[in-house]
Amino acid sequence: MVTFSICSCIFLLDAFVKYDGKYEIFLAYYHQICYHVSENWLILCLRFPFMTVCMQTERRIAVSLTCEQLTQALLNSYEAYYDITRVDDGSPLLATCDFHSTSERYVLVKRAKLWAAETNEYVFVFHVPELTMDSLALCRDLALEQGMKKIHPHPEHMYSHITAILLCDTAQPDALELLERYKKSASFKLSLHGWMEYRIAAVDLSTGEVFANRKGKEVKQSLCKVIDFQTKRNLGEEKKSV
């Protein structure tokens, strides 16, 4: 059973590569296998491998996205709650997105304030042709420097996130490994005036894969949703044009 499962996955992947990632043909090959295998045995042997391969296939379709498409889709996802500023200064920085929120609790009137908590996020979107150790350090440090300038600690400040998102045409493995291990945080007056957490994520446009450090898991999930949405939108437009 295990042998058949592995062979079937290899067969499906081979079909995917052979037909240049066409998702419909991939499904056709899968159903062709279903036709020759009993339902119960198929559930035991192929369900989870198929789900895994299918997810990988959908993610690999994302390589058809251009940097411009992904940047616009990303900024569209931020525009409802963030202040977006496009940047065109010759640097890898494409845009910044700033978010501010304040929660308050008071008694009867606002002057009788019990407490207040301010939270912020400062997002920096970059594009680099190839993510190397040097380009990673450049973007990472630039986001940190500009982000720290925007943070103004005070008693009502709870936390601020500095988020760097790197869109790269290709990426070197050692740079991606360093990105995933990167950690940076700061506390202000022993956290009495809040703290800062640094989140960083990268999208390798050549594979459609998303990488992030430990604090950037939520950013990674958001990026995957944006990629999936834009990919499905592109596929829909291609079908309409045909």
matplotlib code that plots the C-alpha trace (Angstrom):
import matplotlib.pyplot as plt

x = [0.0, 2.7, 4.6, 1.6, 1.0, 4.5, 4.5, 1.1, 2.5, 5.5, 3.2, 1.1, 4.2, 5.6, 2.3, 2.4, 5.9, 5.2, 2.3, 3.9, 1.8, -1.7, -3.9, -6.9, -4.7, -3.2, -6.8, -7.5, -4.6, -5.7, -9.2, -7.8, -6.0, -9.2, -10.9, -8.6, -8.5, -11.2, -12.6, -11.6, -8.1, -7.7, -8.8, -6.1, -3.3, -3.8, -5.8, -3.1, -0.4, -2.8, -3.7, 0.0, 0.9, -2.2, -1.2, 2.3, 0.9, -1.3, 1.6, 3.9, 1.3, 2.0, 5.3, 3.2, 2.7, 4.8, 6.3, 4.0, 0.9, 1.9, 2.9, -0.5, -2.4, -0.4, -1.1, -4.8, -5.0, -3.6, -5.4, -8.5, -6.7, -3.2, -1.8, 0.1, 2.9, 4.5, 8.3, 10.3, 13.8, 15.9, 16.2, 14.7, 11.9, 8.6, 6.1, 5.4, 2.2, 1.5, -1.2, -2.3, -4.8, -5.8, -8.1, -9.4, -11.5, -13.1, -15.9, -18.9, -16.8, -13.6, -11.7, -12.1, -9.8, -9.0, -6.5, -5.4, -3.3, -1.7, -0.6, 1.2, 2.6, 5.0, 5.3, 8.1, 7.7, 10.9, 11.8, 15.2, 16.1, 18.1, 17.9, 21.5, 23.1, 24.0, 20.6, 18.9, 21.0, 20.3, 16.5, 16.4, 18.5, 16.7, 13.3, 14.6, 16.2, 13.1, 10.7, 12.4, 12.2, 8.4, 8.1, 7.5, 7.3, 5.1, 3.0, 0.1, 2.2, 1.7, 3.7, 4.8, 5.6, 8.2, 7.4, 9.7, 8.3, 10.8, 9.7, 12.5, 12.8, 15.2, 16.7, 19.9, 19.3, 21.8, 20.0, 16.6, 18.0, 19.4, 16.0, 14.2, 16.6, 16.6, 15.4, 15.1, 13.1, 13.3, 11.6, 11.2, 11.7, 11.5, 8.3, 6.5, 6.4, 5.8, 8.0, 8.9, 8.9, 10.6, 8.9, 10.4, 9.1, 10.2, 8.4, 10.5, 8.7, 10.6, 8.9, 6.0, 7.3, 7.0, 9.6, 9.4, 11.1, 9.4, 7.6, 6.5, 4.2, 1.1, 2.7, 3.5, -0.1, -1.3, 1.1, -0.1, -3.7, -2.7, -0.8, -3.7, -6.2, -4.2, -3.3, -7.0, -7.8, -5.2, -6.5, -10.0, -8.9, -7.0, -10.1, -12.2, -9.7, -9.8]
y = [0.0, 2.4, 1.6, 2.3, 5.6, 6.8, 5.6, 7.4, 10.6, 10.4, 9.7, 12.8, 15.0, 13.7, 14.6, 18.1, 18.8, 17.3, 19.5, 22.6, 22.9, 22.9, 22.3, 20.9, 18.3, 17.4, 16.7, 14.7, 12.4, 12.0, 11.0, 8.6, 6.9, 6.9, 5.1, 2.1, 1.9, 0.9, 3.8, 2.5, 1.6, 5.0, 6.8, 4.9, 5.2, 8.4, 10.9, 12.6, 12.3, 13.8, 16.6, 17.4, 17.2, 19.3, 22.0, 22.1, 22.3, 25.3, 27.0, 26.4, 27.9, 31.1, 31.4, 32.9, 36.0, 39.0, 41.2, 44.1, 41.9, 40.6, 44.0, 45.5, 42.6, 43.0, 46.7, 46.1, 43.8, 46.6, 49.6, 49.3, 49.8, 51.0, 54.3, 53.3, 55.3, 54.3, 54.8, 55.5, 56.6, 54.0, 51.7, 48.2, 49.7, 49.8, 50.9, 51.5, 50.6, 52.1, 51.0, 52.6, 51.5, 52.8, 51.1, 52.9, 52.2, 55.0, 55.6, 57.7, 60.4, 60.1, 62.3, 59.5, 57.2, 53.9, 52.7, 53.0, 50.8, 51.8, 49.3, 50.0, 48.1, 49.5, 47.4, 47.8, 46.1, 45.5, 43.9, 42.5, 40.5, 38.0, 37.6, 37.2, 37.7, 41.3, 42.3, 40.6, 42.7, 45.9, 45.5, 44.1, 47.0, 49.7, 48.5, 48.4, 51.8, 53.5, 51.6, 52.5, 56.2, 55.9, 54.3, 56.8, 55.0, 56.4, 55.0, 54.1, 52.4, 48.6, 47.3, 48.1, 45.6, 46.3, 44.1, 43.6, 41.8, 40.9, 40.0, 38.4, 36.9, 34.2, 33.5, 31.9, 29.1, 30.5, 33.9, 32.2, 30.2, 33.4, 35.1, 32.3, 32.4, 36.2, 37.5, 41.1, 42.8, 45.7, 46.8, 50.4, 51.2, 47.6, 47.2, 49.9, 51.9, 48.9, 46.8, 46.2, 42.9, 42.5, 40.3, 39.5, 37.4, 36.7, 35.4, 33.6, 34.3, 31.6, 28.9, 30.7, 29.7, 31.9, 32.1, 33.9, 34.1, 32.8, 36.1, 36.4, 33.3, 35.5, 37.5, 34.3, 33.1, 36.5, 36.3, 32.8, 34.0, 37.0, 34.7, 32.2, 35.0, 36.6, 33.3, 32.3, 35.7, 35.3, 31.8, 33.2, 36.0, 33.4, 31.2, 34.3, 35.3, 31.7]
z = [0.0, 0.9, -2.3, -4.4, -2.6, -3.3, -6.9, -7.4, -6.0, -8.3, -11.2, -10.3, -9.9, -13.2, -14.9, -13.3, -14.6, -18.0, -18.6, -17.3, -14.1, -15.6, -12.6, -14.7, -16.3, -12.9, -11.7, -14.8, -14.0, -10.5, -11.5, -14.0, -11.1, -9.1, -11.8, -11.5, -7.7, -5.3, -3.2, 0.3, -0.7, -2.4, 0.8, 2.8, 0.3, -1.6, 0.3, 2.3, -0.4, -2.9, -0.6, 0.0, -3.7, -4.6, -2.1, -3.5, -7.0, -6.2, -4.6, -7.6, -9.9, -8.1, -10.0, -12.8, -10.7, -11.5, -8.8, -9.9, -9.6, -6.2, -4.9, -6.0, -4.5, -1.3, -1.0, -1.8, 1.2, 3.4, 2.1, 4.3, 7.6, 6.7, 5.4, 2.3, 0.8, -2.5, -2.6, -5.8, -4.7, -6.5, -3.4, -3.1, -1.0, -2.9, -0.3, 3.4, 5.2, 8.6, 11.0, 14.3, 16.8, 20.3, 22.8, 25.8, 28.8, 30.8, 33.3, 32.1, 30.5, 28.4, 30.9, 33.5, 31.6, 33.3, 30.8, 27.1, 24.9, 21.6, 19.0, 15.7, 12.8, 10.2, 7.0, 4.5, 1.1, -0.8, -4.2, -5.0, -8.1, -6.1, -2.3, -1.1, 2.2, 1.3, -0.1, 2.9, 5.3, 3.3, 3.4, 6.9, 8.4, 6.4, 7.7, 11.2, 11.0, 9.5, 11.7, 14.9, 14.0, 13.8, 17.2, 20.0, 23.4, 26.1, 29.0, 26.8, 24.1, 24.2, 21.3, 17.8, 15.0, 12.3, 9.4, 6.4, 3.3, 0.6, -2.9, -4.8, -8.2, -6.9, -3.5, -2.3, 0.3, 2.8, 2.7, 3.3, 6.2, 7.8, 7.3, 9.1, 12.1, 12.5, 15.8, 16.9, 19.6, 22.0, 25.2, 26.3, 30.0, 31.1, 28.9, 31.0, 27.7, 25.6, 23.3, 19.6, 17.7, 14.3, 11.7, 8.3, 5.4, 1.9, -1.3, -3.8, -7.1, -8.9, -6.8, -5.1, -1.7, 1.4, 4.2, 7.5, 10.9, 14.0, 14.8, 11.2, 11.0, 10.8, 8.0, 6.2, 6.4, 5.1, 2.2, 1.3, 1.2, -1.0, -3.4, -3.6, -4.2, -7.0, -8.6, -8.8, -10.2, -12.9, -13.7, -14.0, -16.4, -18.5, -18.8, -19.8, -22.5, -23.9]

ax = plt.figure().add_subplot(projection="3d")
ax.plot(x, y, z, "-o")
ax.set_aspect("equal")
plt.show()
